[in-house]
Amino acid sequence: MARRDGSPSVGARRIPWLILGVVVVSALTVGARTGGAGSREDQVRAIAATIKCPQCPGQSSATSDAATATAVRTDIARRLEAGQSADRIRDSYVRSYGESVLLTPAGSGASGLVWAVPVAVVVLAFAALGFAFHRWRATGSAVPTDADRDLVVGAMQRSHVDAHGEGDGR
């Protein structure tokens, strides 16, 4: 719907924001969904992907073919069969080898900043964009003056005269 001056109504201006909100919530829901328990092998691989290979620098226990990485995967499978949760298994490795054994930082303390800072930056960027769009929209409703109209009419007359070859050649 449009108002008499041709600008969209307040409700019509909110529709894109509503659509954006639905898309963001949908994306977060899909991203947060675990997709079920999966097979035991999938669970072992998922946990092993968060634990460093003790023998291969910079590689996870899930992707390494080293004997120690195979032993880690076997231990994880044994612990899962015993009913331990993924967090409990990771905690036992941290107790045995220290925090550096994990490829993913903890979600709390100073390590939590690794997760929080990028989210805060994205939120601030969207807020800044929203503020900028709001300001642009507020300042974008300039009304032409009579002097502006006279300039346009004069320019159109000059271009019309020049197009027919009747002008001064400029």
Beta strands, then each sheet from edge to edge (+ up, - down):
end
